[in-house]
Amino acid sequence: MRILTVDDNPIIRLGLRSLLEGTDGVTSVHDTGDPEEAVARVAAGQVDVVLLDVRMPRVSGLELLPRLSGATVVMLTHTDDPASVAEAIAAGAAGYLVHGALEPAAMLDAIRLCRNGSQVVSGVSTAPAPAAAPVAPPAVRGLLSPREAEVMDLVADGLSNREVAARLFVSEKTVKNHVNSLFAKLGVTTRSQAIVRWIQRDPARDRARGPAEMGPPVGPDALGGRSSRP
């Protein structure tokens, strides 16, 4: 995996180079504070993953992001507002990581997940995001990848992350990453909001399922302590 760090702060670039060089699966690490150099390296096929800051003086990371479509782009930044996350994901970012939110090993795992097709969001503020525009119910499922939709179906049935992990034969960390990603895509910040929006997307869903498949009713009592955490 060939990694390019794009950040106007040379100290951050140096720290990331020190962290990433020699790591299993990482074949090269380069860094730059020049947006045009980043574009040129990606266009030349020299980069697999770009770690991109959001706030840079010449060109913001969000402006630069569409020009880096030849690589997997993971936003790595101190900017933690949900609006920036939503804009980055909509523009094609595979992940959004806030500095300090993950231990180094976990950050590397997140980068690998993004490179392998997952979306990871970590360290984002839980302050309520602006209300999303109404979406026609059938369109909601299409916002998620097939795996994320599978996870959300189980979450809507009342399963915890650990129970979902056991059902899908994956790690609990993987489930949490999927849940963080689908939160960003659905425009929600809590588990209860995600469940309500998911069930409301298609009223025919529950009518088509037998009584044995029906999950618990949606409401404060049904969601309990799980409602505030991914």
Buried (B, 14 or more C-beta within 10 A) or exposed (E): BBBBBBBBEEEBBEBBBEBBEEBEEBEEBBBBBBBEBBBEBBBEEBBBBBBBBBBBEEBBBBEBBEBBEBBBBBBBBEBBEBEBBBBBBEBEBBBBBBBEBBEEEBBBBBBBBBBEEBBBBBBBBEEEBEEEEEBEBEEBBEBBBEBBBBBBBBBBBBBBBEBBBEBBEBEBBBBBBBBBBBBBBBBBBBBBBBBBBBBEBBEEBEEEEEEEEEBEEBEEEBBEEBBEEB
